[in-house]
Amino acid sequence: MSPQISSPDPQNRPRAGQPEPPAARGRWLIRDLPVIVWLVFLLVVIAAHPGLPVARWLMIHLLVLGAASHSILVWSKHFAEALLHTPSTEADRRGQSRRLILLNGGTLIVIIGMIASVWTFVLVGAAAVAGAVIWHGLSLWAQARTALASRFASTLHYYLAAAAMLPIGVALGVILAFGVGDSWHSRLVAAHALINLLGWIGLTVLGTLVTLWPTMLRTKIVPGAEVAAKRALPILSIGLAVTLAAALLSQPWAAGIGLIAYLGGIALVGRPFFLAALAKPPREYPTFSAAAAMVWLVICLFATTWVFFTSETWTEATQGFTWLVPALAAGFAAQILFGALSYLLPVVLGGGPNAVRAATMEFARFGTLRITIINVGLAICLLPVPSWVRVLCSGLVALGLAAFLPLVFRGIRASRRAKKNPPEPVTGDRRAQVRALKEERAAEQKQVSRNNLALAAAGLSAVLLAVAGGVAIDPASTAAINETTASAGAAATGETTHVRVEAKDMRFTPATVDVPTGDRLIIDLKNLDDEDVHDLVLATGQDSGRLAPGESTSLDVGIVGEDNDGWCSIAGHRQMGMVFGINVTGGSSPAGADSSRTDSSDAMPGMDHGGDAGGDSTPRSGTDDTGSAAADVDFLADPGADFSARDSELRPTSGGVTHKETFTVSEVERTVAADIRQKLWLFNKTMPGPTLRGDVGDVFVITLVNDGSMGHSIDFHAGELAPDKPMRTIPPGESLTYTFKATHSGIWMYHCATMPMSSHIANGMFGAVIIDPPDLPAVDKEFVLVQSELYLGPQGGVVDSQKVRREEPDAVVFNGFANQYDHDPLTARTGERVRFWILNVGPNRSSAFHIIGGQFDTVYKEGAYLIRPDNPEKGASQVLDLETAQGGFVELEFAEEGHYPFVSHKMVDAERGAHGIVDITG
């Protein structure tokens, strides 16, 4: 935005040969509106990101490519005109409008192309963005050629260098969107991010702050600031060039050298910034925000340099750097943008000191609170904290940044109000009034300082409450503080053993490490899987916390005195082979200590099923000695008067040939038997998931959204297509669309196909798709019953993967709850024809569906009729036998009133909960 003054007189045109008049001021939507729109879109994506494709990419690019780039084009032009004393003309304004339209239109096309995975859109949009920035740079260069010499012309050189950087970053982004091999992907990601963040945004910010920073502080520019800026630019540019060349042609350590040069340039240009802040320290939100942004820039650069120097490959280096990109985007880019705008917008709104002060007060409202929440919350998010702590703290950071938007509108309204109500003219003793005004301002400043302390304390309290809330939601993730230590009384040697461990493909590599007795052990753990979440939990209680794909952390085991076991606590991963061993060398275990190793599959009974989703915990009250909730369970117990069974009545197909559904994966605690609760992984919060129905030839378009805390997938048996892409595991927060055409009839299973598949199915991730056979006769009632098994973990915990592995179910159930149709029976009437669709999802037990007192005159199994009512032999069936993942239906008419039990006639399973009643009335 810039000053809003009246519109030009359309008749006041220059005559031939006369110079173009200065541009009239006024409302200018293409300049004023887009940054607000991009920020609103960013907030929407933050709120809805679990259900959006490329959500992380979207959040970063809406901020950097959308809001920040638009602001750079607007404000670098504004400062260039001010520093070069070249007022904008109407022709300049028209050119600026076209550049902004090109930039924002190109950005929008890039975003659409990425969401829709249309590379042509990405290419066209990127070309538009690069063209707008190149045009912008040429415009500034032409402006500098016609201007008189200026003390701060070096600022314009920063803008020109930045404009040269973005097209390079854009080109790298287009190549990434097209797709490259793994060896090049990591290099290009690092180069793309660094050139855009440090070149396009970093150079622009550093050049602008030479004059803007002391102006915001309301102090003089430090002598020599312009000379320092002039000397720093070549160093910064060379550092970026070395970093780019190293990313494309050399090793990570070479890029680290380039970053050291860039840090040297920051140190040179930063000295005047620091001296100006010493002369007049920051006291308001704009200066606090800008200062915090520069601190984050320096911290992230030091951290990235360390990552590059300690990484052996670009894959490793990019994973470490990617972890810092959100800090650069939110901590640096967002805060410098909001801080600068909070100062500049009141000034350009104009209206005199009173209006500027009124608007500034609104922009600075709750400034210290926002600064504290944003920066402390962001710092905690970067630490190896439990996932729920990170979720709550990142939410606070988003709220702190989002507060800028309503304050924009409050500031504009305050400015307009002040313009309409100017202050009374000064009369009487002017000196006394000035003195009184100074005293009033001094008192206000003291009150502001007191308020700032209170707001900072409130912000810190809010973040600490978020941390406490995250721990309370997921207590198992804090790694059992009271567990035994790994030292076992061994004397410390004063030495530290560092080991690097990778988690990938259901294995830790290396799977064992040797540590001298008495050494401190630090494990640098990296999750190199593309899809799965992993962690490392040790028998002595240390826990790495969950790591999303690409994330890493350091686990301090402490002094090691005896052998130790570890494993991934995500349900089933341990059984798949994700075990880890620490072997002590160079000494014997202390007296009385048992240093014998236990077999990884049987060690620590009950530790694979904990109170969180896949976490470990100790046994709870009401559980057996393995931590299971199944001890002394009476599956026939009454679940209570308010109990209502799952509605199993099947409705006719909804019609139409295309069925679109969204399946959201969530982790929900549900009752699975009387007084037994388990944390299940569910599709749309139900077990089984939603039942789909259609006809042969129908198309199903299913959007899977992973709102859980680990990787999940979906496999539809009703479709025929290569599983590579539609059935791939997606990490938390991502989504995919699965499209298939139903070519054959039957009742088909769908389920999560993420390994270990047995545990994901047993913990609730399954459902049915019914494709009606052609000319399926109508019946009076239809029911669908899905048989599955429960392998109970502790009360409120998840599936016990060890029981799944041993094939020892605690219960066998229809539609997710033991004996639920005993307590709330199915109903029909005598003479009605009733069809029962049966699907056995297992994962391990077969089914023998039988209705006591009934006989099936129609049996349809796995796509074919075995018996039909027109059977000349007049035969019937007593059981529909189904192996796991098989299904079919049976039909019958009930001859008289009464209660007809239905069971799996594997009687031990009926006694485990596979039992219900059909209540027949006249």
Beta strands, then each sheet from edge to edge (+ up, - down):
strand 1: 496-504
strand 2: 507-509
strand 3: 512-516
strand 4: 520-527
strand 5: 537-538
strand 6: 552-559
strand 7: 564-567
strand 8: 579-585
strand 9: 658-673
strand 10: 676-683
strand 11: 692-695
strand 12: 699-706
strand 13: 715-716
strand 14: 735-741
strand 15: 746-751
strand 16: 766-772
strand 17: 781-790
strand 18: 811-814
strand 19: 824-829
strand 20: 833-842
strand 21: 847-851
strand 22: 858-861
strand 23: 864-867
strand 24: 880-882
strand 25: 886-893
strand 26: 898-904
strand 27: 915-921
sheet 1: 2+ 1- 4- 6+
sheet 2: 3+ 8+ 7- 5+
sheet 3: 10+ 9- 12- 14+
sheet 4: 11+ 16+ 15- 13+
sheet 5: 18+ 17- 20- 25+ 22- 23+
sheet 6: 19+ 27+ 26- 21+ 24-
end
